[in-house]
Amino acid sequence: MTLDRGFVTILTGMYSFQDCIHFLAAVRKFHQEPIAILIDGVSPALYPLLKAFGNVILKQAPANQNPVLASRQAKLALYDLSPFETSLYLDCDICLLANISELFDDLENVDLLITEDIQPDITQASNLLRVKQPILPTLQAAGLPLDAESIQYNGGLIGFRRCEANAALFASFKQFFELVLQHQDVLLLKDQGAVAAGIATLQPNMKVLPPTYNYLSKWKEQYGELTEPVKVLHCTYPYRPQFAKNISRSLLTRGFDRLANWLLPNQTNNPWRLRGIR
């Protein structure tokens, strides 16, 4: 059965478990819609901690020994795996700072919501390459149909509704990501290139949201002056500012954090990232 609307996040491996607990707490601060977690590599013994936030749906994510690759594959499978007619996907290292119901309203008029990356110019997207080579020619040589006008988007927030156009769009994301996988000698294990190629190719009915809906606190110096308050803060746990910690602060999260310091790894200790696979 497909539900009306809800939030989706991804949890593949234990490295993001602490982030996910705070994500759930922050969403529950402002919303009561169901939250679907695409999950893999987490002991079922820990599932009750996730379900403690109420109305949480756990669905199996694509399994992979590499939790980073599993996370990428789960994001590209969002259309197939989301149980909702209207979905707001958020990375689990995101903290809501306000209610964002207006995004569900936006999806009554457009098929897709997304934000631009910190570096939207695809010709300057060195973050996609393992090697120092001309950026756009390298992406094109891998088979990605991009040009100088193409935009790099950040997949930390993706809103979408169930329709034929989005089924085709997400299928194209998967197709182009296969090219990324085939060119790991020069390309990093990221989904932005595939997403940019899919959007450039199919030109979906979409709305590009301002950075206040996907504000990367680690790179705050890259933003100009904002005209609206930040509603969606994107920050890995070591960079989570105190005001974000305060949003998700509760007896449950405080107790969990004390245990997490002893029992859980975190993103900075993820061996898949330390060995350069991103």
C-alpha positions in Angstrom: 0.0 0.0 0.0 1.3 3.4 -0.9 0.9 6.1 1.8 0.0 9.7 1.0 3.2 11.6 2.1 6.2 11.3 4.3 9.9 11.7 4.9 12.6 9.3 3.7 16.2 8.9 4.8 19.0 6.4 4.4 21.0 4.5 7.0 23.6 2.1 5.6 26.1 0.9 8.2 26.8 2.0 11.7 28.8 5.1 10.9 25.7 7.3 10.4 23.6 5.8 13.3 24.2 8.7 15.7 23.3 11.2 12.9 20.1 9.3 12.2 19.0 9.4 15.8 19.3 13.2 15.8 17.7 13.4 12.4 14.6 11.6 13.7 14.5 13.7 16.8 14.7 16.9 14.7 12.0 15.9 12.2 9.7 14.9 15.1 10.2 18.3 16.6 8.2 19.8 13.7 6.4 17.0 11.9 4.3 13.9 12.6 4.3 12.4 9.1 5.7 8.9 8.8 9.5 8.6 8.3 10.8 5.7 6.1 14.4 4.6 6.7 16.1 2.7 3.9 18.4 0.6 6.1 21.2 -1.9 5.7 24.2 -3.0 7.8 22.5 -2.2 11.1 21.8 -4.9 13.7 18.1 -5.5 14.2 18.8 -5.2 17.9 19.1 -1.5 17.4 15.8 -1.1 15.4 13.8 -0.3 18.6 15.9 2.9 19.1 14.9 4.1 15.6 11.2 3.1 16.1 11.1 4.9 19.4 10.4 8.1 17.6 7.0 6.8 16.4 5.6 6.2 12.9 9.0 5.0 11.6 9.0 2.5 8.7 12.1 0.4 8.1 12.8 -0.8 4.5 15.7 -2.8 3.3 18.2 -0.7 1.3 20.4 -2.3 -1.4 23.0 -4.3 0.4 26.7 -3.7 -0.2 29.8 -4.4 1.8 30.8 -0.7 1.1 28.3 1.4 3.1 29.1 4.5 1.0 28.2 2.6 -2.2 25.1 1.2 -0.5 24.0 4.7 0.4 24.5 5.9 -3.2 22.5 3.0 -4.6 19.7 3.5 -2.1 19.5 7.2 -3.0 19.2 6.3 -6.7 16.5 3.8 -5.8 14.4 6.3 -3.9 11.6 6.3 -6.4 11.3 2.5 -6.2 11.7 2.2 -2.5 9.7 5.1 -1.0 6.3 4.0 0.3 4.8 7.4 -0.3 3.0 9.1 -3.1 4.8 12.3 -2.2 8.3 12.0 -0.6 10.7 14.4 1.0 14.1 12.7 1.1 16.7 14.1 3.5 20.2 12.9 4.2 20.4 11.6 7.8 23.1 14.2 8.7 20.4 16.9 8.2 18.8 18.8 11.1 15.4 20.5 10.6 15.3 24.0 12.1 11.6 24.6 11.2 8.5 23.0 9.8 8.8 22.5 6.0 5.3 21.5 5.1 5.4 24.0 2.2 7.6 21.6 0.3 4.8 19.0 0.3 2.6 21.8 -1.1 5.1 22.6 -3.8 5.0 19.0 -5.0 1.4 19.5 -5.9 2.6 21.7 -8.8 6.0 20.3 -9.7 7.4 16.8 -10.0 10.8 17.4 -8.3 12.4 19.6 -5.7 16.2 19.9 -5.3 18.9 22.4 -4.4 22.0 23.4 -6.2 25.4 22.3 -4.9 27.8 24.6 -3.2 29.6 24.6 -6.5 26.8 24.5 -9.1 29.1 25.1 -12.1 29.7 21.6 -13.5 32.9 22.9 -15.2 34.3 23.6 -11.7 33.1 20.4 -10.0 36.5 19.1 -9.0 34.8 17.3 -6.1 33.6 14.7 -8.6 37.1 13.7 -9.8 39.9 11.6 -8.2 42.5 13.1 -10.5 43.6 16.5 -11.5 42.3 16.6 -15.1 40.1 19.0 -17.1 36.8 18.5 -15.3 34.1 18.7 -18.0 36.1 16.7 -20.6 36.7 14.0 -18.0 33.0 13.7 -17.2 32.1 13.7 -20.8 34.7 11.0 -21.6 33.0 8.8 -18.9 29.8 9.1 -21.0 27.9 11.7 -18.9 26.0 13.9 -21.3 26.9 17.2 -19.7 28.0 20.6 -21.1 29.2 23.9 -19.8 25.6 24.9 -19.0 24.9 21.9 -16.8 24.3 22.3 -13.1 25.6 20.3 -10.2 22.9 19.6 -7.7 23.2 18.5 -4.1 21.2 15.4 -3.3 20.9 16.1 0.4 17.3 17.1 -0.1 15.2 15.7 -2.9 11.4 16.1 -3.0 9.5 14.0 -5.6 6.0 12.6 -6.3 5.0 9.4 -7.9 4.5 9.9 -11.7 5.8 8.5 -15.0 8.2 11.4 -15.5 10.0 10.7 -12.2 10.1 7.0 -12.8 12.0 7.8 -16.0 14.2 10.4 -14.2 15.3 8.0 -11.5 15.9 5.3 -14.0 18.3 7.7 -15.8 20.1 8.5 -12.5 20.8 4.7 -12.1 21.9 4.4 -15.8 24.4 7.3 -15.5 25.6 6.2 -12.1 26.7 2.9 -13.7 29.0 5.0 -15.8 30.5 6.5 -12.6 31.1 3.0 -11.3 32.8 2.0 -14.5 35.2 4.9 -14.3 36.4 4.7 -10.7 39.9 5.3 -11.9 39.1 9.0 -12.5 35.7 9.6 -10.8 34.9 9.6 -7.1 32.0 7.5 -5.8 29.4 10.3 -5.8 26.0 10.6 -7.3 26.0 14.3 -8.3 27.3 13.7 -11.8 24.6 11.1 -12.5 21.9 13.4 -11.1 23.2 16.3 -13.1 23.2 14.2 -16.3 19.7 12.9 -15.7 18.3 16.3 -15.1 20.2 17.8 -18.1 18.9 15.0 -20.3 15.2 14.8 -19.3 14.6 18.4 -18.2 12.0 17.5 -15.5 9.2 19.8 -14.2 11.2 20.9 -11.2 11.7 23.7 -8.7 15.2 24.6 -7.5 15.0 25.5 -3.9 17.2 28.2 -2.2 20.1 27.1 -0.1 18.1 27.8 3.1 16.6 24.3 2.4 19.9 22.6 2.3 22.4 24.7 4.1 25.8 23.0 4.5 27.2 24.5 7.7 30.7 23.2 7.1 30.9 25.4 4.0 29.0 28.5 5.3 31.7 30.8 4.1 30.8 29.9 0.6 27.3 31.4 0.8 26.4 35.0 0.3 24.1 36.9 2.5 20.9 34.9 3.0 17.5 36.7 2.8 15.5 34.0 4.5 16.2 32.0 7.7 17.8 28.5 7.3 15.2 25.8 7.6 17.2 22.7 6.6 20.7 22.5 8.1 23.1 20.0 6.5 26.0 19.1 8.7 27.9 15.9 9.5 27.8 15.1 13.2 31.3 16.5 14.1 30.3 19.8 12.6 26.8 20.0 14.1 26.6 23.4 15.8 25.2 23.7 19.3 21.9 25.3 18.1 21.3 22.2 16.0 22.1 19.9 18.9 19.6 21.9 21.0 16.9 21.1 18.4 17.2 17.4 18.8 18.1 17.5 22.5 16.0 15.2 24.8 16.5 12.7 27.5 16.6 9.9 24.9 19.2 11.6 22.7 21.3 12.7 25.7 21.4 9.2 27.0 22.1 7.8 23.6 25.0 10.2 22.9 26.7 9.1 26.1 26.6 5.5 25.0 27.5 6.4 21.4 30.8 7.8 22.5 31.8 4.4 23.7 30.0 2.0 21.4 29.5 3.6 17.9 31.9 4.6 15.1 31.2 8.0 13.5 31.7 9.4 10.0 35.2 10.6 10.7 36.3 7.0 11.4 34.6 5.4 8.4 37.4 3.3 6.8 35.7 3.6 3.4 36.1 7.3 3.5 39.6 7.2 5.0 40.8 5.1 2.0 39.5 7.7 -0.4 36.3 6.0 -1.6 33.7 8.7 -1.4 
